[in-house]
Amino acid sequence: MLKEYYRLGRPINALAGVIAVLVSAYAAGPGSWWTVAAAALSVLLVTVSTNAWNDYVDIEIDRINKPNRPLPAGTISPRGALYFSVAGTALSLLIAAFINWPAFLIALGSNILLYLYSWKLKCTVLWGNITVASIIALCFIFGGVAAGRVGPTLMLAATVFMAMMGREILKTMADYRGDLHQKCRTIATVWGKKTARTYVIAFLVIASVFMLATYFVEQYRGVYLYLIIFGMFPIFTYIILNAKGEATNKVLEQNSTIMKYSFFIWFLAVILGVGVG
C-alpha cells in the first residue's frame, strides 16, 4: 500500500523544486540550514499532495490515458487519494509556519494555485502556463525567505519564470493532438502551434537575457558565464530551431525533456558562480 501512495504522490517530480530551494538559499547565504531544509521538505509535500489531487481530478481521463496509475487501477480509492492530498497540504503548511510568516504565505499560495491548476486552469490559454511557471519561480523566493535574504534570489526567480514559460508552452505544442481530442484549450489548440512557437522563442530569448544579466547584477564568478554561454545558450538555440509547428510530437517531447534536464546545468552554474563563502 505504501508503494501505491508513493506512486500517487510521485515525489521524484519534486526534485527540481527541492533543488531550487537549496540552490537559491545557497546563493542567498543561509543563516541556518535547518530552516532551508524545512522549506525543502515543505516543497516536497506541496508537490506530493497536489500530485494526488491532480490524479483525483483527472481519474476519468487517466482511465484512458494512464490506466496503470493507482486511482484508475483501483489500488487506491478516490477517498484515500483525497485524504492523502489534504494531509500532505496541511503538513506542508505546518512546516512552513515554523519557518516564518512569509514562508507560510508562500506555501499557502502555492498550494492554492496548484489545486486551482488541476481543477480549472490546466486547460486555459496561458493561465495554466503562468501558474506552473510562477510556482517554480516561487521555489527560489521560498529558498531566499528560508535563508533570511530574498534579494539575491529575485533574479533567479525571474529567470526561471521566463524559461519555464517557454517550456510550458512548448509542452502544449507536444500535447497538441491529445489536448485537441480532449477539447482542452491551450495556446497551441486555440491560437495554433505557429503562434505557440513564437511565444516559446520570445520567452527563451528573455530567459537568456536574464541569465546573462544575473552575472553582472549578482557579480557571479566567471564560471557561471562560461556555463550559460557554452551550456544553456546552445540548448536554448537547439530547442528554438527544432520547436517548429510541423515538428512531430516525439520531437517536441524530446525538446521538452532536454530543456527540463538543462536546468541542472544552470543550477550548477549558480552554485559555482556564487562560490564558497
C-alpha positions as CSV (number, residue, x, y, z in Angstrom):
1,M,0.0,0.0,0.0
2,L,2.8,2.4,0.8
3,K,4.3,1.8,-2.6
4,E,1.0,2.8,-4.2
5,Y,0.9,6.0,-2.3
6,Y,4.5,6.7,-3.3
7,R,3.3,6.2,-6.9
8,L,0.4,8.5,-6.3
9,G,2.5,11.3,-4.9
10,R,5.4,10.9,-7.4
11,P,8.0,12.6,-5.1
12,I,10.7,12.4,-7.8
13,N,8.7,15.1,-9.6
14,A,9.5,17.4,-6.6
15,L,13.3,17.1,-7.1
16,A,13.6,20.2,-9.2
17,G,11.6,22.3,-6.7
18,V,13.7,21.0,-3.7
19,I,16.9,21.7,-5.6
20,A,15.6,25.2,-6.5
21,V,15.1,25.9,-2.8
22,L,18.6,24.7,-1.8
23,V,20.3,26.5,-4.7
24,S,18.6,29.8,-4.0
25,A,19.3,29.5,-0.3
26,Y,22.9,28.9,-1.1
27,A,23.0,31.9,-3.4
28,A,21.4,34.0,-0.6
29,G,23.8,32.7,2.1
30,P,21.6,31.0,4.7
31,G,21.7,31.9,8.3
32,S,20.5,28.4,9.2
33,W,20.4,25.3,7.0
34,W,17.6,23.9,9.3
35,T,15.1,26.4,8.0
36,V,16.2,25.8,4.5
37,A,15.8,22.0,5.0
38,A,12.3,22.7,6.4
39,A,11.5,24.8,3.3
40,A,12.7,22.0,1.0
41,L,10.6,19.4,2.9
42,S,7.6,21.8,2.6
43,V,8.1,22.0,-1.2
44,L,8.3,18.2,-1.4
45,L,5.0,17.9,0.5
46,V,3.3,20.6,-1.6
47,T,4.2,18.7,-4.8
48,V,3.2,15.3,-3.5
49,S,-0.1,16.4,-2.1
50,T,-1.1,18.3,-5.3
51,N,0.0,15.4,-7.5
52,A,-2.5,13.3,-5.6
53,W,-5.2,16.0,-6.1
54,N,-4.4,16.1,-9.8
55,D,-4.9,12.4,-10.1
56,Y,-8.2,12.7,-8.1
57,V,-9.5,15.3,-10.5
58,D,-8.2,13.5,-13.6
59,I,-9.3,10.0,-12.7
60,E,-11.7,9.6,-15.7
61,I,-9.1,10.9,-18.2
62,D,-6.4,8.7,-16.6
63,R,-8.6,5.6,-17.1
64,I,-7.9,6.1,-20.8
65,N,-4.5,7.8,-21.0
66,K,-2.8,6.3,-17.9
67,P,-4.7,3.3,-16.7
68,N,-1.8,2.0,-14.6
69,R,-1.9,4.8,-12.2
70,P,-3.1,3.9,-8.7
71,L,-6.6,5.5,-8.9
72,P,-7.7,4.1,-12.3
73,A,-6.1,0.8,-11.5
74,G,-8.1,0.7,-8.2
75,T,-5.1,0.2,-5.9
76,I,-6.1,3.4,-4.1
77,S,-9.6,4.7,-3.6
78,P,-10.6,8.3,-4.6
79,R,-11.4,9.0,-1.0
80,G,-7.9,7.7,0.1
81,A,-6.2,9.9,-2.5
82,L,-8.2,12.9,-1.3
83,Y,-7.3,12.3,2.3
84,F,-3.7,11.8,1.4
85,S,-3.7,15.1,-0.5
86,V,-5.3,17.1,2.3
87,A,-2.9,15.6,4.9
88,G,0.1,16.5,2.8
89,T,-1.1,20.0,2.2
90,A,-1.8,20.5,6.0
91,L,1.7,19.2,6.9
92,S,3.4,21.4,4.3
93,L,1.7,24.5,5.8
94,L,2.5,23.5,9.3
95,I,6.2,23.1,8.5
96,A,6.3,26.4,6.6
97,A,4.6,28.2,9.5
98,F,7.5,27.2,11.8
99,I,9.9,28.9,9.4
100,N,8.2,32.4,9.3
101,W,5.0,34.0,8.2
102,P,6.3,34.9,4.7
103,A,7.2,31.2,4.2
104,F,3.7,30.2,5.3
105,L,2.1,32.6,2.9
106,I,4.2,31.3,0.0
107,A,3.3,27.7,0.9
108,L,-0.4,28.6,1.2
109,G,-0.4,30.5,-2.1
110,S,1.5,27.7,-3.9
111,N,-1.0,25.1,-2.7
112,I,-4.0,27.2,-3.7
113,L,-2.5,27.8,-7.2
114,L,-1.7,24.1,-7.8
115,Y,-5.1,23.0,-6.7
116,L,-6.7,25.6,-9.0
117,Y,-4.4,24.5,-11.8
118,S,-5.6,20.9,-11.6
119,W,-9.2,21.8,-11.2
120,K,-9.7,24.8,-13.6
121,L,-6.5,26.3,-15.0
122,K,-4.9,23.4,-16.8
123,C,-7.0,23.8,-19.9
124,T,-6.8,27.6,-20.4
125,V,-4.8,29.8,-22.7
126,L,-1.6,30.8,-21.0
127,W,-3.1,31.0,-17.4
128,G,-2.2,27.4,-16.7
129,N,1.3,28.0,-18.1
130,I,1.7,31.1,-16.0
131,T,0.6,29.2,-12.9
132,V,3.2,26.5,-13.3
133,A,6.0,28.9,-14.1
134,S,5.0,31.1,-11.1
135,I,5.1,28.0,-8.7
136,I,8.7,27.1,-9.9
137,A,9.8,30.8,-9.5
138,L,8.3,30.9,-6.0
139,C,10.5,28.0,-5.0
140,F,13.5,30.3,-5.5
141,I,11.8,33.0,-3.5
142,F,11.0,30.4,-0.8
143,G,14.6,29.5,-0.5
144,G,15.6,33.1,0.0
145,V,12.9,33.6,2.6
146,A,14.1,30.5,4.5
147,A,17.7,31.7,4.2
148,G,16.7,35.1,5.5
149,R,17.8,37.1,2.4
150,V,15.4,37.3,-0.5
151,G,17.3,39.9,-2.6
152,P,19.9,37.5,-4.2
153,T,17.1,35.2,-5.3
154,L,14.9,37.7,-7.2
155,M,16.9,37.5,-10.5
156,L,17.0,33.7,-10.3
157,A,13.2,33.6,-9.8
158,A,12.6,36.0,-12.8
159,T,15.0,33.9,-15.0
160,V,13.3,30.6,-14.2
161,F,9.8,32.1,-14.7
162,M,10.7,33.1,-18.2
163,A,12.4,29.8,-19.0
164,M,9.5,27.8,-17.6
165,M,7.0,29.8,-19.6
166,G,8.9,28.8,-22.7
167,R,8.9,25.1,-21.7
168,E,5.3,25.0,-20.6
169,I,4.2,26.5,-24.0
170,L,6.5,24.0,-25.7
171,K,4.7,21.2,-23.9
172,T,1.3,22.5,-25.2
173,M,2.8,22.0,-28.7
174,A,3.8,18.5,-27.9
175,D,0.4,17.7,-26.4
176,Y,-1.5,19.3,-29.2
177,R,-3.3,16.2,-30.6
178,G,-4.3,14.9,-27.2
179,D,-5.5,18.3,-25.9
180,L,-7.4,18.8,-29.1
181,H,-9.1,15.5,-28.7
182,Q,-9.9,16.2,-25.1
183,K,-11.1,19.7,-26.1
184,C,-8.5,21.2,-23.7
185,R,-8.0,24.9,-24.5
186,T,-4.3,25.8,-24.7
187,I,-2.3,28.4,-26.6
188,A,-1.4,25.7,-29.2
189,T,-5.0,24.4,-29.7
190,V,-6.6,27.8,-29.6
191,W,-4.1,30.1,-31.3
192,G,-2.2,27.5,-33.3
193,K,1.2,25.8,-33.0
194,K,3.0,28.5,-35.0
195,T,1.8,31.2,-32.6
196,A,2.8,29.0,-29.7
197,R,6.3,28.6,-31.2
198,T,6.7,32.4,-31.4
199,Y,5.9,32.6,-27.7
200,V,8.4,29.8,-26.9
201,I,11.2,31.7,-28.8
202,A,10.3,35.0,-27.1
203,F,10.4,33.6,-23.6
204,L,13.6,31.6,-24.2
205,V,15.3,34.8,-25.5
206,I,14.1,36.8,-22.5
207,A,15.3,34.0,-20.2
208,S,18.7,34.1,-21.9
209,V,18.9,37.8,-21.3
210,F,18.0,37.4,-17.6
211,M,20.7,34.7,-17.2
212,L,23.3,37.0,-18.7
213,A,22.1,39.9,-16.6
214,T,22.3,37.8,-13.4
215,Y,26.1,37.5,-13.9
216,F,26.5,41.3,-13.8
217,V,23.9,42.1,-11.2
218,E,24.9,39.5,-8.7
219,Q,28.6,39.6,-9.6
220,Y,29.0,35.9,-10.0
221,R,32.3,34.3,-10.8
222,G,33.4,33.7,-14.4
223,V,32.5,30.0,-14.4
224,Y,28.8,31.0,-14.3
225,L,29.2,33.0,-17.5
226,Y,31.1,30.1,-19.1
227,L,28.4,27.5,-18.3
228,I,25.5,29.6,-19.5
229,I,27.2,30.6,-22.8
230,F,28.5,27.1,-23.6
231,G,25.9,25.1,-21.8
232,M,22.5,26.8,-21.7
233,F,22.6,29.0,-24.7
234,P,23.3,26.2,-27.2
235,I,20.5,24.1,-25.7
236,F,18.0,27.0,-26.0
237,T,19.2,27.6,-29.6
238,Y,18.7,23.9,-30.4
239,I,15.2,24.0,-29.0
240,I,14.3,27.2,-30.9
241,L,15.5,25.7,-34.1
242,N,13.6,22.4,-33.6
243,A,10.4,23.6,-32.0
244,K,8.6,24.0,-35.3
245,G,4.9,23.9,-35.8
246,E,5.3,21.0,-38.2
247,A,7.6,19.0,-35.9
248,T,6.3,15.6,-34.7
249,N,5.0,15.2,-31.1
250,K,8.0,12.9,-30.4
251,V,10.5,15.6,-31.4
252,L,8.6,18.3,-29.4
253,E,8.5,15.9,-26.3
254,Q,12.2,15.3,-26.7
255,N,12.9,19.0,-26.8
256,S,10.8,19.5,-23.6
257,T,12.7,16.7,-21.9
258,I,16.1,18.2,-22.9
259,M,15.1,21.6,-21.6
260,K,13.9,20.0,-18.3
261,Y,17.3,18.5,-17.6
262,S,19.2,21.5,-18.9
263,F,18.2,23.4,-15.8
264,F,20.6,21.3,-13.8
265,I,23.4,22.9,-15.8
266,W,22.0,26.3,-14.7
267,F,21.8,25.1,-11.1
268,L,25.4,24.1,-11.3
269,A,26.3,27.5,-12.8
270,V,24.7,29.3,-10.0
271,I,26.4,27.2,-7.3
272,L,29.8,27.6,-8.8
273,G,29.2,31.3,-9.7
274,V,28.3,32.2,-6.1
275,G,31.3,30.3,-4.9
276,V,32.1,29.2,-1.3
277,G,31.6,31.8,1.3
